[in-house]
Amino acid sequence: MSTPAFDYLFVFFEKLNLYHTIFIMTELKTEMTSCNCGEIQEEELYERLKIIVKSQRTIPGALIPVLQTTQNLFGYLPEKALRIISKELKKPYSEVAGVVGFYSYFSTTPKGKYTVRVCLGTACYVRGGQDVLKALQKELNIGIGGTTPDKKFSLEVGRCFGACGLAPVVMVGDQTFQRVKPTGVGEILNSFE
Protein backbone atom coordinates (compact mmCIF):
# COMPACT_ATOMS: atom_id res chain seq x y z
CA MET A 1 0.00 0.00 0.00
CA SER A 2 1.96 2.99 -1.24
CA THR A 3 0.16 6.26 -0.70
CA PRO A 4 1.25 9.71 -1.89
CA ALA A 5 1.37 10.93 1.72
CA PHE A 6 3.66 8.08 2.81
CA ASP A 7 5.90 8.64 -0.24
CA TYR A 8 6.01 12.39 0.46
CA LEU A 9 6.95 11.80 4.07
CA PHE A 10 9.74 9.39 3.14
CA VAL A 11 11.27 12.08 0.91
CA PHE A 12 10.72 14.75 3.58
CA PHE A 13 12.34 12.70 6.34
CA GLU A 14 15.15 11.54 4.05
CA LYS A 15 16.06 15.15 3.22
CA LEU A 16 16.27 15.87 6.93
CA ASN A 17 18.44 12.78 7.48
CA LEU A 18 15.84 11.25 9.76
CA TYR A 19 16.64 7.65 8.97
CA HIS A 20 15.29 6.47 12.33
CA THR A 21 11.86 7.88 11.43
CA ILE A 22 12.05 6.34 7.95
CA PHE A 23 12.77 2.98 9.58
CA ILE A 24 9.77 3.35 11.94
CA MET A 25 7.47 4.36 9.09
CA THR A 26 8.73 1.51 6.88
CA GLU A 27 8.09 -0.99 9.66
CA LEU A 28 4.65 0.50 10.28
CA LYS A 29 3.78 0.49 6.57
CA THR A 30 4.97 -3.10 6.16
CA GLU A 31 3.03 -4.28 9.20
CA MET A 32 -0.13 -2.45 8.12
CA THR A 33 -0.03 -4.04 4.66
CA SER A 34 1.17 -7.54 5.51
CA CYS A 35 -0.34 -8.30 8.89
CA ASN A 36 -2.73 -11.23 8.78
CA CYS A 37 -3.64 -10.84 12.41
CA GLY A 38 -6.74 -8.73 11.90
CA GLU A 39 -7.00 -5.04 12.64
CA ILE A 40 -4.39 -3.31 14.74
CA GLN A 41 -5.86 -2.28 18.09
CA GLU A 42 -6.59 1.43 18.51
CA GLU A 43 -4.38 1.79 21.60
CA GLU A 44 -1.47 0.28 19.66
CA LEU A 45 -2.00 2.93 16.99
CA TYR A 46 -1.77 5.64 19.65
CA GLU A 47 1.48 4.15 20.94
CA ARG A 48 2.91 4.17 17.43
CA LEU A 49 1.75 7.75 16.98
CA LYS A 50 3.61 8.78 20.14
CA ILE A 51 6.83 7.21 18.84
CA ILE A 52 6.52 9.00 15.50
CA VAL A 53 5.65 12.37 17.06
CA LYS A 54 8.47 12.17 19.62
CA SER A 55 10.95 11.51 16.82
CA GLN A 56 9.78 14.76 15.13
CA ARG A 57 9.69 16.94 18.25
CA THR A 58 12.78 18.99 17.35
CA ILE A 59 12.17 19.31 13.61
CA PRO A 60 10.94 22.73 12.44
CA GLY A 61 7.82 22.44 10.30
CA ALA A 62 7.03 18.89 11.39
CA LEU A 63 3.35 19.54 12.18
CA ILE A 64 1.89 18.93 8.71
CA PRO A 65 3.93 15.77 7.98
CA VAL A 66 2.99 14.42 11.42
CA LEU A 67 -0.69 15.16 10.73
CA GLN A 68 -0.41 13.39 7.35
CA THR A 69 1.20 10.36 8.97
CA THR A 70 -1.49 10.34 11.65
CA GLN A 71 -4.29 10.47 9.10
CA ASN A 72 -2.71 7.59 7.19
CA LEU A 73 -2.43 5.66 10.44
CA PHE A 74 -6.03 6.13 11.64
CA GLY A 75 -7.83 6.95 8.38
CA TYR A 76 -8.80 10.32 9.89
CA LEU A 77 -7.63 12.61 12.70
CA PRO A 78 -9.28 11.71 15.99
CA GLU A 79 -9.32 14.38 18.70
CA LYS A 80 -7.22 12.21 21.01
CA ALA A 81 -4.50 12.01 18.34
CA LEU A 82 -4.58 15.79 17.88
CA ARG A 83 -4.13 16.26 21.62
CA ILE A 84 -1.16 13.86 21.63
CA ILE A 85 0.40 15.76 18.71
CA SER A 86 -0.20 19.07 20.48
CA LYS A 87 1.40 17.83 23.70
CA GLU A 88 4.37 16.07 22.11
CA LEU A 89 5.21 18.87 19.66
CA LYS A 90 4.64 21.45 22.43
CA LYS A 91 2.18 23.40 20.30
CA PRO A 92 -1.13 24.83 21.47
CA TYR A 93 -4.08 22.60 20.62
CA SER A 94 -5.68 25.58 18.87
CA GLU A 95 -2.73 25.74 16.45
CA VAL A 96 -2.94 22.03 15.64
CA ALA A 97 -6.73 22.17 15.22
CA GLY A 98 -6.39 25.35 13.15
CA VAL A 99 -4.05 23.65 10.68
CA VAL A 100 -6.40 20.66 10.44
CA GLY A 101 -9.37 22.94 9.81
CA PHE A 102 -7.54 25.01 7.21
CA TYR A 103 -6.42 22.20 4.91
CA SER A 104 -9.21 20.29 3.16
CA TYR A 105 -6.95 17.23 2.93
CA PHE A 106 -7.41 16.58 6.63
CA SER A 107 -10.53 14.97 8.07
CA THR A 108 -11.63 14.73 11.68
CA THR A 109 -14.40 12.28 10.90
CA PRO A 110 -13.87 8.61 10.05
CA LYS A 111 -14.23 7.79 6.37
CA GLY A 112 -15.88 4.70 4.97
CA LYS A 113 -14.17 2.00 2.95
CA TYR A 114 -15.80 3.47 -0.15
CA THR A 115 -16.26 7.18 -0.81
CA VAL A 116 -19.40 7.93 -2.82
CA ARG A 117 -19.13 11.25 -4.67
CA VAL A 118 -22.09 12.79 -6.43
CA CYS A 119 -21.38 15.38 -9.10
CA LEU A 120 -23.41 18.54 -8.70
CA GLY A 121 -21.71 20.51 -11.46
CA THR A 122 -24.01 22.36 -13.85
CA ALA A 123 -24.70 19.48 -16.28
CA CYS A 124 -25.20 16.91 -13.52
CA TYR A 125 -27.36 19.27 -11.49
CA VAL A 126 -29.60 20.10 -14.47
CA ARG A 127 -29.92 16.40 -15.35
CA GLY A 128 -31.02 15.32 -11.88
CA GLY A 129 -27.86 15.11 -9.77
CA GLN A 130 -29.68 16.61 -6.78
CA ASP A 131 -32.31 13.83 -6.95
CA VAL A 132 -29.55 11.20 -7.13
CA LEU A 133 -27.93 12.77 -4.05
CA LYS A 134 -31.24 12.68 -2.15
CA ALA A 135 -31.72 9.01 -3.10
CA LEU A 136 -28.20 8.17 -1.87
CA GLN A 137 -28.78 10.04 1.38
CA LYS A 138 -31.98 8.09 1.91
CA GLU A 139 -30.44 4.73 0.93
CA LEU A 140 -27.35 5.23 3.11
CA ASN A 141 -29.22 7.08 5.85
CA ILE A 142 -26.45 9.71 6.10
CA GLY A 143 -25.96 13.32 5.08
CA ILE A 144 -23.24 14.93 2.99
CA GLY A 145 -19.91 14.38 4.71
CA GLY A 146 -21.32 11.50 6.73
CA THR A 147 -20.20 7.90 7.04
CA THR A 148 -22.41 4.87 7.51
CA PRO A 149 -22.24 3.28 10.99
CA ASP A 150 -20.56 0.16 9.53
CA LYS A 151 -17.90 2.46 7.98
CA LYS A 152 -18.58 1.04 4.55
CA PHE A 153 -19.60 4.26 2.74
CA SER A 154 -18.91 7.99 3.06
CA LEU A 155 -20.94 10.49 1.06
CA GLU A 156 -19.45 13.58 -0.58
CA VAL A 157 -20.37 16.09 -3.27
CA GLY A 158 -18.15 17.13 -6.17
CA ARG A 159 -18.49 20.02 -8.58
CA CYS A 160 -17.31 18.49 -11.86
CA PHE A 161 -15.86 15.10 -12.74
CA GLY A 162 -15.22 16.01 -16.38
CA ALA A 163 -17.93 13.70 -17.70
CA CYS A 164 -20.67 16.24 -18.42
CA GLY A 165 -21.99 14.32 -21.43
CA LEU A 166 -22.69 11.35 -19.14
CA ALA A 167 -24.57 13.32 -16.47
CA PRO A 168 -25.58 12.74 -13.79
CA VAL A 169 -22.38 11.07 -12.63
CA VAL A 170 -21.58 9.26 -9.38
CA MET A 171 -18.17 7.97 -8.38
CA VAL A 172 -17.66 5.21 -5.86
CA GLY A 173 -13.97 4.99 -5.09
CA ASP A 174 -12.35 5.25 -8.51
CA GLN A 175 -15.31 3.75 -10.42
CA THR A 176 -17.51 6.12 -12.38
CA PHE A 177 -21.22 5.50 -12.92
CA GLN A 178 -22.93 7.44 -15.69
CA ARG A 179 -26.49 8.57 -16.32
CA VAL A 180 -27.43 7.51 -12.81
CA LYS A 181 -31.09 7.55 -11.89
CA PRO A 182 -32.34 7.83 -8.31
CA THR A 183 -33.93 4.39 -8.66
CA GLY A 184 -30.54 2.88 -9.55
CA VAL A 185 -28.50 3.93 -6.53
CA GLY A 186 -29.33 0.79 -4.54
CA GLU A 187 -27.97 -1.43 -7.30
CA ILE A 188 -24.77 0.62 -7.45
CA LEU A 189 -24.24 0.39 -3.70
CA ASN A 190 -25.01 -3.35 -3.63
CA SER A 191 -22.22 -3.96 -6.16
CA PHE A 192 -19.68 -3.12 -3.45
CA GLU A 193 -18.88 -5.89 -0.95
Residue frames relative to the residue before (quaternion, step in Angstrom):
aa qw qx qy qz dx dy dz
M 1.0000 0.0000 0.0000 0.0000 0.00 0.00 0.00
S 0.0352 0.7899 -0.6088 0.0650 3.57 -0.17 1.24
T 0.0657 -0.7987 0.5980 0.0147 3.55 -0.65 1.09
P 0.6253 -0.5490 0.3861 0.3982 3.60 -1.12 0.55
A 0.6430 0.5277 -0.3353 0.4423 3.60 0.98 -0.78
F 0.6444 0.4965 -0.3274 0.4807 3.61 0.93 -0.85
D 0.6630 0.5084 -0.3120 0.4523 3.60 0.86 -0.93
Y 0.6340 0.5242 -0.3233 0.4677 3.58 0.99 -0.85
L 0.6828 0.4949 -0.2954 0.4490 3.56 0.85 -0.93
F 0.6014 0.5446 -0.3678 0.4544 3.59 1.02 -0.69
V 0.6655 0.4876 -0.3016 0.4779 3.59 0.90 -0.92
F 0.6405 0.5372 -0.3153 0.4491 3.59 0.93 -0.93
F 0.7151 0.4421 -0.2586 0.4756 3.58 0.77 -1.01
E 0.6207 0.5434 -0.3482 0.4451 3.58 1.05 -0.70
K 0.6455 0.5211 -0.3175 0.4593 3.59 0.99 -0.84
L 0.7124 0.4191 -0.2519 0.5034 3.57 1.10 -0.62
N 0.4421 -0.7171 0.4308 0.3238 3.57 1.33 0.18
L 0.3890 0.7120 -0.4866 0.3240 3.56 0.98 0.82
Y 0.0147 -0.8549 0.5184 -0.0161 3.54 0.63 1.12
H 0.5739 0.5713 -0.3859 0.4420 3.60 1.13 -0.53
T 0.6678 0.4892 -0.2957 0.4768 3.59 0.94 -0.88
I 0.6208 0.5297 -0.3438 0.4644 3.59 1.01 -0.78
F 0.6359 0.5234 -0.3255 0.4645 3.58 0.99 -0.83
I 0.6524 0.5092 -0.3143 0.4650 3.62 0.89 -0.92
M 0.6900 0.4771 -0.2894 0.4609 3.58 0.85 -0.96
T 0.6265 0.5291 -0.3393 0.4608 3.59 1.04 -0.74
E 0.6493 0.5057 -0.3109 0.4755 3.57 0.96 -0.87
L 0.6551 0.5118 -0.3039 0.4653 3.57 0.95 -0.91
K 0.6646 0.5051 -0.3009 0.4612 3.58 0.89 -0.95
T 0.6510 0.5140 -0.3090 0.4652 3.58 0.95 -0.90
E 0.6818 0.4898 -0.2916 0.4586 3.57 0.86 -0.96
M 0.6615 0.5121 -0.3157 0.4478 3.58 0.98 -0.83
T 0.7424 0.4110 -0.2389 0.4721 3.60 1.04 -0.69
S 0.7833 0.3523 -0.1834 0.4783 3.60 1.09 -0.52
C 0.4885 0.6741 -0.4356 0.3423 3.58 1.24 -0.10
N 0.1796 -0.7840 0.5876 0.0880 3.56 -0.85 1.00
C 0.5103 0.6910 -0.3796 0.3436 3.53 1.30 0.20
G 0.6389 -0.4953 0.3437 0.4778 3.60 1.17 0.29
E 0.7335 -0.4153 0.2918 0.4520 3.55 -1.26 -0.20
I 0.4986 -0.6222 0.5151 0.3145 3.52 -1.16 0.71
Q 0.4975 -0.6697 0.4655 0.2955 3.57 -0.91 0.91
E 0.6122 -0.5984 0.3847 0.3451 3.56 -1.06 0.82
E 0.6602 0.5106 -0.3200 0.4483 3.60 0.89 -0.85
E 0.6160 0.5316 -0.3423 0.4698 3.58 1.11 -0.65
L 0.6153 0.5380 -0.3408 0.4646 3.58 1.07 -0.70
Y 0.6534 0.5069 -0.3145 0.4661 3.59 0.98 -0.82
E 0.6267 0.5238 -0.3372 0.4681 3.59 1.04 -0.71
R 0.6488 0.5053 -0.3091 0.4777 3.57 0.99 -0.83
L 0.6163 0.5459 -0.3363 0.4572 3.55 1.03 -0.81
K 0.6516 0.5224 -0.3219 0.4460 3.59 0.89 -0.90
I 0.6369 0.5247 -0.3261 0.4613 3.59 0.97 -0.82
I 0.6730 0.4935 -0.2956 0.4649 3.57 0.88 -0.96
V 0.6836 0.4876 -0.2993 0.4532 3.59 0.83 -0.96
K 0.6451 0.5197 -0.3310 0.4518 3.61 0.92 -0.82
S 0.6539 0.5113 -0.3227 0.4548 3.59 1.02 -0.70
Q 0.7088 0.4432 -0.2487 0.4892 3.61 1.23 -0.40
R 0.3613 0.8025 -0.4337 0.1932 3.55 1.33 -0.25
T 0.7820 0.3560 -0.1798 0.4789 3.60 0.87 -0.88
I 0.5476 0.6299 -0.3888 0.3902 3.60 1.25 -0.02
P 0.3815 -0.7058 0.5373 0.2598 3.62 -0.70 0.97
G 0.8277 0.2289 -0.1686 0.4838 3.57 -1.01 0.79
A 0.4064 0.7514 -0.4448 0.2691 3.58 1.19 0.35
L 0.4807 0.7162 -0.4294 0.2675 3.61 1.16 -0.44
I 0.7127 0.4544 -0.2862 0.4514 3.62 0.67 -1.01
P 0.6641 0.4767 -0.3348 0.4687 3.66 0.82 -0.77
V 0.6305 0.5147 -0.3398 0.4712 3.61 1.03 -0.69
L 0.6430 0.5090 -0.3234 0.4720 3.60 0.99 -0.78
Q 0.6391 0.5174 -0.3277 0.4653 3.60 1.00 -0.79
T 0.6484 0.5104 -0.3134 0.4699 3.57 0.94 -0.87
T 0.6509 0.5258 -0.3069 0.4536 3.56 0.97 -0.89
Q 0.6634 0.4928 -0.3109 0.4695 3.58 0.93 -0.86
N 0.6326 0.5078 -0.3341 0.4800 3.60 1.04 -0.67
L 0.6510 0.5368 -0.3065 0.4406 3.56 1.04 -0.77
F 0.7983 0.3013 -0.1292 0.5053 3.58 0.83 -1.03
G 0.4697 -0.6483 0.4643 0.3788 3.59 1.14 -0.57
Y 0.7530 0.0070 -0.0202 0.6576 3.55 1.37 -0.16
L 0.4882 -0.6544 0.4842 0.3145 3.60 -1.26 -0.07
P 0.1809 -0.7989 0.5645 0.1018 3.59 -0.11 1.24
E 0.6357 -0.5559 0.3792 0.3783 3.57 -1.15 0.64
K 0.6243 0.5447 -0.3447 0.4414 3.59 0.97 -0.80
A 0.6468 0.5081 -0.3159 0.4730 3.60 0.98 -0.79
L 0.6431 0.5180 -0.3248 0.4611 3.60 0.97 -0.81
R 0.6479 0.5076 -0.3180 0.4705 3.58 1.03 -0.74
I 0.6207 0.5228 -0.3366 0.4776 3.60 1.04 -0.73
I 0.6509 0.5116 -0.3096 0.4676 3.59 0.92 -0.93
S 0.6396 0.5333 -0.3144 0.4556 3.56 0.93 -0.92
K 0.6925 0.4814 -0.2718 0.4636 3.57 0.83 -1.02
E 0.7320 0.4530 -0.2522 0.4419 3.59 0.75 -1.04
L 0.7107 0.4038 -0.2613 0.5134 3.61 1.08 -0.62
K 0.3587 -0.7594 0.4654 0.2793 3.57 1.36 -0.06
K 0.4482 0.6328 -0.4806 0.4094 3.53 0.88 1.09
P 0.5569 -0.5956 0.4405 0.3755 3.59 -1.04 0.64
Y 0.5771 -0.5926 0.4325 0.3587 3.57 -1.05 0.76
S 0.6235 0.5582 -0.3435 0.4262 3.59 1.02 -0.77
E 0.6325 0.5189 -0.3350 0.4674 3.61 1.07 -0.65
V 0.6538 0.5037 -0.3059 0.4746 3.58 0.94 -0.91
A 0.6841 0.4766 -0.2813 0.4751 3.59 0.85 -0.97
G 0.6234 0.5516 -0.3325 0.4433 3.58 1.08 -0.71
V 0.6459 0.5018 -0.3134 0.4825 3.58 1.00 -0.81
V 0.6441 0.5208 -0.3152 0.4632 3.58 0.97 -0.88
G 0.6910 0.4852 -0.2777 0.4583 3.58 0.93 -0.88
F 0.6512 0.5454 -0.3139 0.4242 3.57 1.09 -0.70
Y 0.7606 0.3627 -0.1972 0.5011 3.58 0.87 -0.94
S 0.4144 -0.7373 0.4797 0.2337 3.58 -0.68 1.11
Y 0.5187 0.6462 -0.4116 0.3794 3.60 1.21 -0.34
F 0.7091 0.4634 -0.2571 0.4650 3.56 1.04 -0.79
S 0.0996 -0.7882 0.6064 0.0334 3.54 -1.12 0.77
T 0.2432 -0.7736 0.5695 0.1344 3.55 -0.95 0.89
T 0.6603 0.4340 -0.3255 0.5193 3.56 1.25 0.22
P 0.5481 -0.6218 0.4363 0.3500 3.59 -0.99 0.76
K 0.2811 -0.7481 0.5798 0.1583 3.55 -1.06 0.77
G 0.5109 -0.6488 0.4771 0.3006 3.53 -1.17 0.61
K 0.6851 -0.4576 0.3655 0.4332 3.53 -1.32 0.19
Y 0.7777 0.1877 -0.0874 0.5935 3.56 1.07 -0.81
T 0.2264 -0.7495 0.6065 0.1385 3.56 -0.94 0.91
V 0.1880 -0.7673 0.6086 0.0740 3.54 -0.75 1.14
R 0.0414 -0.8001 0.5983 -0.0143 3.57 -0.65 1.15
V 0.1689 -0.7722 0.6081 0.0738 3.53 -0.86 1.04
C 0.3585 -0.7276 0.5441 0.2144 3.56 -0.82 0.99
L 0.0275 -0.7837 0.6205 0.0072 3.54 -0.93 0.96
G 0.2390 0.7490 -0.5608 0.2596 3.56 1.08 0.79
T 0.7629 -0.4132 0.2325 0.4394 3.58 -1.24 0.31
A 0.7041 0.4610 -0.2866 0.4578 3.62 0.69 -1.03
C 0.6814 0.4806 -0.2951 0.4665 3.59 0.88 -0.91
Y 0.6364 0.5291 -0.3318 0.4528 3.57 1.00 -0.80
V 0.6763 0.4993 -0.2861 0.4599 3.58 0.88 -1.00
R 0.7416 0.4050 -0.2169 0.4889 3.59 1.05 -0.76
G 0.7403 -0.4757 0.2232 0.4193 3.58 1.13 0.53
G 0.2876 0.7894 -0.4984 0.2138 3.60 1.20 0.36
Q 0.6292 0.5430 -0.3292 0.4482 3.58 1.04 -0.78
D 0.6528 0.5001 -0.3102 0.4770 3.61 1.03 -0.75
V 0.6151 0.5258 -0.3363 0.4818 3.58 1.09 -0.72
L 0.6372 0.5249 -0.3215 0.4639 3.59 0.97 -0.86
K 0.6569 0.5060 -0.3118 0.4640 3.60 0.90 -0.89
A 0.6474 0.5144 -0.3174 0.4642 3.59 0.99 -0.83
L 0.6524 0.5020 -0.3120 0.4744 3.60 1.01 -0.79
Q 0.6327 0.5249 -0.3313 0.4631 3.58 0.98 -0.81
K 0.6680 0.4908 -0.2957 0.4748 3.57 0.98 -0.83
E 0.6724 0.5095 -0.2919 0.4508 3.59 0.92 -0.95
L 0.7470 0.3874 -0.2042 0.5002 3.57 0.97 -0.92
N 0.2864 -0.7835 0.4907 0.2515 3.55 1.28 -0.44
I 0.5968 0.4983 -0.3892 0.4940 3.57 0.99 0.96
G 0.4418 -0.6668 0.5296 0.2823 3.55 -1.29 0.33
I 0.7054 -0.4003 0.3467 0.4711 3.53 -1.35 -0.06
G 0.7872 0.2599 -0.2260 0.5116 3.56 -0.86 1.01
G 0.5919 0.5966 -0.3511 0.4129 3.56 1.30 -0.14
T 0.2613 -0.7279 0.6150 0.1540 3.50 -1.40 0.29
T 0.5103 -0.6426 0.4693 0.3261 3.57 -0.95 0.81
P 0.6336 -0.5685 0.3640 0.3779 3.62 -1.08 0.64
D 0.6893 0.4564 -0.2863 0.4844 3.61 1.10 -0.61
K 0.4155 -0.7452 0.4230 0.3052 3.58 1.39 0.12
K 0.3768 0.7281 -0.4872 0.3010 3.56 1.08 0.68
F 0.8214 0.1042 -0.0181 0.5605 3.60 0.92 -0.93
S 0.1155 -0.7173 0.6802 0.0977 3.52 -1.29 0.66
L 0.2594 -0.7832 0.5518 0.1220 3.57 -1.05 0.76
E 0.0485 0.7919 -0.6041 0.0757 3.56 -0.81 1.08
V 0.3400 -0.7063 0.5840 0.2108 3.52 -1.35 0.31
G 0.1351 -0.7683 0.6208 0.0782 3.56 -1.09 0.78
R 0.4694 -0.6995 0.4693 0.2648 3.55 -1.22 0.40
C 0.7875 -0.1350 0.0658 0.5977 3.62 1.07 -0.51
F 0.1876 -0.7911 0.5761 0.0840 3.56 -0.84 1.00
G 0.5247 -0.6675 0.3923 0.3538 3.58 1.29 0.13
A 0.6349 0.4909 -0.3372 0.4922 3.57 1.18 0.50
C 0.0612 0.8717 -0.4835 0.0512 3.55 1.03 0.89
G 0.6451 0.5296 -0.3197 0.4486 3.59 1.08 -0.66
L 0.7020 0.4363 -0.2494 0.5047 3.59 1.28 -0.28
A 0.3315 0.8004 -0.4506 0.2152 3.57 1.33 0.18
P 0.5816 -0.2091 -0.7853 -0.0359 1.46 -2.13 1.36
V 0.2893 -0.7761 0.5493 0.1102 3.53 -1.09 0.86
V 0.0711 -0.7519 0.6546 0.0337 3.54 -1.16 0.80
M 0.1476 -0.7607 0.6243 0.0990 3.55 -1.05 0.80
V 0.0724 -0.7407 0.6662 0.0478 3.52 -1.08 0.82
G 0.7777 -0.0449 -0.0382 0.6259 3.53 -0.29 1.29
D 0.7481 -0.3367 0.2596 0.5095 3.58 -0.68 -1.07
Q 0.5264 0.6089 -0.4196 0.4196 3.60 1.26 0.30
T 0.2264 -0.7789 0.5754 0.1046 3.54 -0.94 0.96
F 0.1371 -0.7647 0.6269 0.0578 3.54 -0.99 0.95
Q 0.2035 -0.8205 0.5306 0.0623 3.54 -0.75 1.10
R 0.8447 0.1419 -0.1369 0.4976 3.52 -1.30 0.54
V 0.1486 0.8277 -0.5189 0.1536 3.53 0.97 0.97
K 0.1893 -0.7546 0.6199 0.1021 3.52 -1.04 0.86
P 0.6272 -0.5567 0.3762 0.3938 3.60 -1.07 0.63
T 0.6635 0.5121 -0.3103 0.4486 3.60 1.04 -0.70
G 0.6894 0.4998 -0.2788 0.4440 3.60 1.23 -0.31
V 0.4714 0.7074 -0.4420 0.2865 3.60 1.19 -0.10
G 0.6035 0.5674 -0.3575 0.4314 3.60 1.05 -0.65
E 0.6535 0.5141 -0.3020 0.4663 3.55 0.97 -0.87
I 0.6276 0.5280 -0.3324 0.4658 3.57 1.02 -0.81
L 0.6933 0.4870 -0.2802 0.4513 3.57 0.80 -1.02
N 0.6601 0.5205 -0.3058 0.4469 3.58 1.02 -0.83
S 0.6073 0.5707 -0.3609 0.4186 3.61 1.18 -0.36
F 0.6534 0.4593 -0.3091 0.5163 3.57 1.32 -0.04
E 0.5580 -0.6731 0.3939 0.2836 3.55 -0.73 1.19
